[in-house]
Amino acid sequence: MLLEQNKSIVLQAYEAFDLGDIEKGRAFVAPNITGCVMGSNKLLGANAFFEYALMMRAAFSDGRHTFEDVIAERDLVVTRGTFSGTHSGEIMGIPPTGKLVKFSVFHVDRVIDSKILEHWGQGDTMALMQQLGS
């Protein structure tokens, strides 16, 4: 049962991220979360984590995750799928192009006491750059 609960917590966190609902997202993220994400150094704390989320939301205002696999083992939840959205704001120094992009993503989240305590996220940056024409 705990594995299914952990999957639900992670999926609800991504749903909040996709909706740009930071307050909802805070319900699923530990205040002392650490993370390593695409295009960023290590993130320390919920404020840094949500600052990154808002930057991605600004770059892809209609961005959405679609997961093909959600696997839980012990306190880890692994998600594999795609992220897609319209490039509507600057990302990695590239001004908005208005192009619709879709690239593969892979995440590992550690859930402790019903909160995401650690997040490792990786996206196919090469595919993203090619789609943006960079």
C-alpha positions as CSV (number, residue, x, y, z in Angstrom):
1,M,0.0,0.0,0.0
2,L,2.9,2.4,0.8
3,L,4.2,2.0,-2.7
4,E,0.9,3.0,-4.3
5,Q,0.7,6.0,-1.8
6,N,4.2,7.1,-2.8
7,K,3.3,6.9,-6.5
8,S,0.1,9.0,-5.9
9,I,2.1,11.7,-4.0
10,V,4.6,12.0,-6.9
11,L,2.0,12.0,-9.6
12,Q,0.0,14.7,-7.7
13,A,3.1,16.8,-7.3
14,Y,3.7,16.6,-11.1
15,E,0.1,17.5,-11.7
16,A,0.5,20.6,-9.5
17,F,3.7,21.5,-11.4
18,D,1.9,21.2,-14.7
19,L,-0.9,23.4,-13.5
20,G,1.5,26.0,-12.1
21,D,-0.1,25.5,-8.7
22,I,2.8,26.1,-6.3
23,E,0.6,26.1,-3.2
24,K,-0.8,22.7,-4.1
25,G,2.7,21.5,-4.9
26,R,4.0,22.5,-1.4
27,A,1.7,19.9,0.1
28,F,3.8,17.1,-1.5
29,V,7.3,18.5,-1.2
30,A,9.4,18.5,2.0
31,P,10.7,21.9,3.1
32,N,14.3,20.6,3.0
33,I,14.0,18.9,-0.4
34,T,17.2,18.5,-2.5
35,G,17.1,18.2,-6.2
36,C,19.2,17.9,-9.3
37,V,17.3,19.0,-12.5
38,M,17.9,19.8,-16.2
39,G,19.8,23.0,-16.8
40,S,20.4,23.7,-13.1
41,N,22.9,23.0,-10.3
42,K,21.7,21.2,-7.2
43,L,18.5,22.7,-5.7
44,L,18.5,23.1,-1.9
45,G,15.1,23.6,-0.2
46,A,11.5,24.0,-1.3
47,N,12.0,27.6,-2.3
48,A,14.8,26.8,-4.7
49,F,12.8,23.8,-6.0
50,F,9.7,25.9,-6.7
51,E,11.8,28.8,-8.2
52,Y,13.0,26.2,-10.8
53,A,9.4,25.1,-11.3
54,L,8.2,28.6,-11.9
55,M,11.1,29.2,-14.4
56,M,10.1,26.1,-16.3
57,R,6.4,27.2,-16.2
58,A,7.4,30.6,-17.6
59,A,9.3,28.9,-20.4
60,F,6.5,26.4,-21.2
61,S,3.3,28.0,-19.9
62,D,1.2,25.0,-21.1
63,G,3.8,22.4,-20.3
64,R,2.6,18.9,-19.4
65,H,4.2,15.6,-18.3
66,T,2.9,12.4,-19.7
67,F,4.3,9.3,-18.0
68,E,4.5,5.9,-19.6
69,D,6.1,4.2,-16.6
70,V,5.7,4.9,-12.8
71,I,7.6,2.4,-10.7
72,A,7.9,2.3,-7.0
73,E,10.5,0.4,-4.9
74,R,11.2,1.1,-1.2
75,D,11.0,4.9,-0.8
76,L,11.8,5.7,-4.5
77,V,9.4,6.5,-7.3
78,V,10.7,6.4,-10.9
79,T,8.8,8.1,-13.7
80,R,9.6,7.9,-17.4
81,G,7.8,9.7,-20.1
82,T,7.7,13.0,-22.0
83,F,7.3,16.7,-21.3
84,S,5.6,18.8,-24.0
85,G,4.7,22.4,-24.2
86,T,4.8,25.7,-26.2
87,H,8.1,27.6,-25.8
88,S,6.6,30.8,-24.5
89,G,9.4,32.2,-22.4
90,E,13.2,32.2,-22.2
91,I,15.0,29.0,-21.3
92,M,18.8,28.4,-21.2
93,G,19.3,31.8,-22.8
94,I,17.0,31.1,-25.7
95,P,14.2,33.6,-26.2
96,P,10.6,32.4,-26.8
97,T,10.1,30.8,-30.2
98,G,6.4,29.8,-30.0
99,K,7.4,26.3,-31.0
100,L,5.7,23.2,-29.6
101,V,8.3,20.9,-28.1
102,K,8.3,17.4,-26.8
103,F,11.2,15.6,-25.2
104,S,11.9,12.6,-23.0
105,V,12.1,12.9,-19.3
106,F,13.2,10.6,-16.5
107,H,12.8,11.3,-12.8
108,V,13.6,9.6,-9.5
109,D,11.9,10.9,-6.4
110,R,12.5,9.8,-2.8
111,V,9.3,9.9,-0.6
112,I,9.8,10.0,3.1
113,D,6.9,10.6,5.5
114,S,4.5,11.3,2.6
115,K,6.7,14.1,1.2
116,I,9.2,14.3,-1.7
117,L,12.5,14.7,0.0
118,E,14.8,14.2,-3.0
119,H,14.3,14.7,-6.7
120,W,16.5,13.8,-9.6
121,G,15.2,14.9,-13.0
122,Q,16.7,14.5,-16.4
123,G,15.4,15.6,-19.8
124,D,16.7,15.1,-23.3
125,T,18.3,18.5,-23.6
126,M,19.7,17.7,-27.0
127,A,16.2,17.0,-28.4
128,L,14.9,20.2,-26.8
129,M,17.6,22.3,-28.3
130,Q,17.1,20.8,-31.7
131,Q,13.4,21.5,-31.6
132,L,14.1,25.1,-30.6
133,G,16.5,25.5,-33.5
134,S,19.5,26.0,-31.3
